[in-house]
C-alpha cells in the first residue's frame, strides 16, 4: 500500500503532500523533512529505493523516489509494493503532469494544485493504485477539463439570463 506521495523541491519545501494514513500536521511536516533529508543527500547515481523510511514510518516502509530537475517525487510505500512498479508509477505521474501543463515546472504545481491532485487521484486513491495507463489518465483529465469549461459556459449563461430577467 502507498502510505504517502510527496513532491519536494531542492530546498525542502513540499509542493505536494498526500497522506493515505492519518497523521497530525506536525507529524506530516516531520515526515516531509525526514524524507527530504534522506533523499537529498544521495547522489543521482545512487539507487532510488530506501529501506526503512525514517523514524516515523518504521522498518517495513520503503521510500521510492525520482529526482527531476528541481523536484523530488517521493512515494512512501509498505514492503508489499514493488519498487520497479512504483518507479514506473512515478514516471506515469510525471508524464501525465507534463502532458497537462506542457513541460511541467514547479510553478505549475504551486498555481494549479487542484489539477495536480486530480491527476494523482486518477492514478492513486486511498493508497491503492487505480490506473497505470498514461492514455487513460490523460483521457480522464481531458474529460474533467471539458466539464469545467462547460460549467463555466453554463454559469456565464445563467448570469446573462438572470440579468435579462431583472
C-alpha positions as CSV (number, residue, x, y, z in Angstrom):
1,X,0.0,0.0,0.0
2,X,1.1,3.5,-0.7
3,X,1.4,5.5,2.5
4,X,2.1,8.9,1.1
5,X,3.1,10.8,-2.1
6,X,5.4,13.8,-1.7
7,X,6.8,16.3,-4.1
8,X,9.6,18.3,-2.6
9,X,11.7,20.9,-4.2
10,X,15.5,21.1,-3.8
11,X,15.2,23.4,-0.8
12,X,13.0,21.0,1.2
13,X,9.7,22.8,0.5
14,X,6.8,20.4,0.0
15,X,4.9,21.2,-3.2
16,X,2.5,18.3,-2.8
17,X,1.9,16.1,0.2
18,X,-0.8,13.5,0.1
19,X,-1.0,11.1,3.1
20,X,-3.1,7.9,2.9
21,X,-2.7,7.4,6.7
22,X,-3.9,9.9,9.3
23,X,-1.1,12.0,10.8
24,X,-1.2,15.2,12.7
25,X,0.1,18.2,10.8
26,X,3.3,18.4,12.9
27,X,4.0,14.7,12.2
28,X,3.4,15.2,8.4
29,X,5.9,18.1,8.4
30,X,8.4,15.9,10.3
31,X,7.9,13.2,7.6
32,X,8.5,15.6,4.8
33,X,11.7,16.9,6.5
34,X,12.9,13.4,7.1
35,X,12.2,12.2,3.6
36,X,13.9,15.3,2.1
37,X,16.9,14.7,4.4
38,X,17.2,11.1,3.3
39,X,16.8,11.5,-0.5
40,X,18.5,14.9,-1.0
41,X,21.9,13.7,0.3
42,X,22.0,10.8,-2.1
43,X,23.8,11.2,-5.4
44,X,21.9,10.9,-8.7
45,X,23.8,7.7,-9.4
46,X,22.5,6.0,-6.3
47,X,19.7,3.5,-6.2
48,X,16.2,5.2,-6.0
49,X,15.0,2.9,-3.2
50,X,15.5,3.4,0.6
51,X,14.5,0.8,3.1
52,X,13.1,2.0,6.5
53,X,11.6,5.4,5.5
54,X,12.7,7.2,8.7
55,X,11.8,7.1,12.3
56,X,8.1,7.9,11.8
57,X,7.2,5.1,9.4
58,X,9.0,2.1,10.8
59,X,11.1,-0.7,9.3
60,X,8.6,-2.1,6.8
61,X,8.4,1.2,4.9
62,X,10.4,2.0,1.7
63,X,11.0,5.4,0.1
64,X,11.0,5.2,-3.7
65,X,11.8,8.4,-5.4
66,X,12.9,10.1,-8.6
67,X,14.7,13.4,-8.9
68,X,13.6,15.5,-11.9
69,X,15.2,19.0,-12.3
70,X,14.3,20.8,-9.1
71,X,11.8,18.3,-7.7
72,X,11.9,15.0,-5.8
73,X,8.9,12.8,-6.4
74,X,8.8,10.5,-3.3
75,X,6.4,7.6,-2.7
76,X,6.4,6.1,0.8
77,X,5.2,2.5,0.5
78,X,5.0,-0.6,2.6
79,X,7.1,-3.7,1.9
80,X,4.4,-5.3,-0.2
81,X,4.8,-2.8,-3.1
82,X,7.2,-3.5,-6.0
83,X,10.0,-0.9,-6.2
84,X,10.1,-1.1,-10.0
85,X,6.3,-0.9,-10.2
86,X,6.3,2.3,-8.1
87,X,9.2,3.8,-10.2
88,X,7.0,3.2,-13.2
89,X,4.1,4.8,-11.4
90,X,6.2,7.9,-10.7
91,X,7.1,8.0,-14.4
92,X,3.4,7.8,-15.4
93,X,2.5,10.6,-12.9
94,X,5.3,12.9,-14.1
95,X,4.4,12.2,-17.8
96,X,0.7,12.9,-17.0
97,X,1.6,16.2,-15.4
98,X,3.9,17.0,-18.3
99,X,1.0,16.5,-20.8
100,X,-1.4,18.5,-18.6
101,X,0.9,21.5,-18.2
102,X,3.1,21.2,-21.3
103,X,6.6,20.9,-19.7
104,X,5.6,20.9,-16.1
105,X,7.6,23.0,-13.7
106,X,7.4,23.9,-10.0
107,X,5.2,26.9,-10.6
108,X,2.6,24.7,-12.3
109,X,2.4,22.7,-9.1
110,X,2.0,25.8,-7.0
111,X,-0.6,27.6,-9.1
112,X,-2.6,24.5,-10.2
113,X,-2.6,22.4,-7.1
114,X,-6.2,21.3,-7.7
115,X,-5.3,19.8,-11.1
116,X,-2.2,18.1,-9.7
117,X,-4.3,16.5,-7.0
118,X,-6.8,15.4,-9.7
119,X,-4.1,13.8,-11.7
120,X,-2.8,12.0,-8.7
121,X,-6.3,10.9,-7.7
122,X,-6.7,9.3,-11.2
123,X,-3.6,7.2,-10.5
124,X,-3.7,6.5,-6.8
125,X,-6.8,6.6,-4.5
126,X,-6.8,5.6,-0.8
127,X,-3.2,4.3,-1.1
128,X,-4.1,1.8,-3.8
129,X,-3.0,2.1,-7.5
130,X,-6.0,2.7,-9.7
131,X,-4.5,3.4,-13.1
132,X,-1.1,2.9,-14.7
133,X,-2.0,3.6,-18.3
134,X,-0.9,7.1,-19.3
135,X,-3.5,7.5,-22.2
136,X,-6.3,6.5,-19.8
137,X,-5.2,9.1,-17.2
138,X,-4.8,11.8,-19.8
139,X,-8.3,10.9,-21.2
140,X,-9.8,11.3,-17.7
141,X,-8.1,14.7,-17.2
142,X,-9.2,16.0,-20.5
143,X,-12.8,14.9,-19.8
144,X,-12.6,16.8,-16.5
145,X,-11.2,19.9,-18.2
146,X,-14.1,19.7,-20.7
147,X,-16.6,19.5,-17.9
148,X,-15.0,22.5,-16.2
149,X,-15.2,24.5,-19.5
150,X,-18.9,23.6,-19.9
151,X,-19.6,24.5,-16.4
152,X,-18.0,27.9,-16.9
153,X,-20.1,28.4,-20.1
154,X,-23.3,27.4,-18.3
155,X,-22.6,29.6,-15.3
156,X,-22.0,32.5,-17.7
157,X,-25.3,31.8,-19.4
158,X,-27.1,31.8,-16.1
159,X,-25.6,35.2,-15.2
160,X,-26.8,36.6,-18.6
161,X,-30.3,35.1,-18.1
162,X,-30.5,36.5,-14.6
163,X,-29.6,39.9,-15.8
164,X,-32.2,39.8,-18.6
165,X,-34.9,38.6,-16.2
166,X,-34.3,41.6,-13.9
